Amino acid sequence: MKMEELEYTVLDDGSLVKNVIIKNIRPCIATEGKVRVLMELDNPLEEVITSLISKYPPGKVNYVKKKKILTLSIYDRLVTLYPSGKVTMNKAIDKEDAVEIITNVMKTINQAYDDLESIQEDNKKIEDISPDISVVGPLDIYKCLPQTNCQECGEKTCMAFSMKILSGDKFLDDCLQLQEPWHQDQVECLKKTLGVEMMKIMGWEGY
Ligand code: SF4
């Protein structure tokens, strides 16, 4: 039996997307007890989809450039965004859970859209406001860490911590050493390597 579509207005003031329609809910084949939800946003994402890549830690993002399809591994769900505005979500608990998660993603979509508008107004390039994170590897982050292997972050080495930062499984704030005033040079190094916006996305609240 065909499911009745459910429309939600979740962001009254969204600059690009405000509404989401749940078109279909099916049991998740891979995870028992969870559901797979098909949704449609109220605007295409073609324009912003590449800008969204830099809004999440690299390890949380999988981008199929040829088809402009972006999959996010976030909140223990898989959220796939298509240029048309179609969205699929795996491992959701139910429709309310799917709406809550897509609302957070929609906030980020609107933020990416606002950034694009300001870039166009100021005649800047996207690289001017966010460095290309896809070229940043664990060694680049490691170079900026205190390199004491003190294990205060819960990892055995600073290198292990760097890898967890890139996969989105640790926050920069978990390195307590970095928060000491005598490690300001390391913070500046991270700022240069990742950019302030990506540092915030990676859990740095030191600003
Ligand atoms: S807390 Fe910081 S300095 Fe200590 S091991 Fe972790 S990353 Fe390295």
Residues whose N, C-alpha, C, O or C-beta is under 5 A from the ligand:
A	BS01	SF4	L145 P146 Q147 T148 N149 C150 Q151 E152 C153 E155 T157 C158 F161 D174 C175 L176 Q177
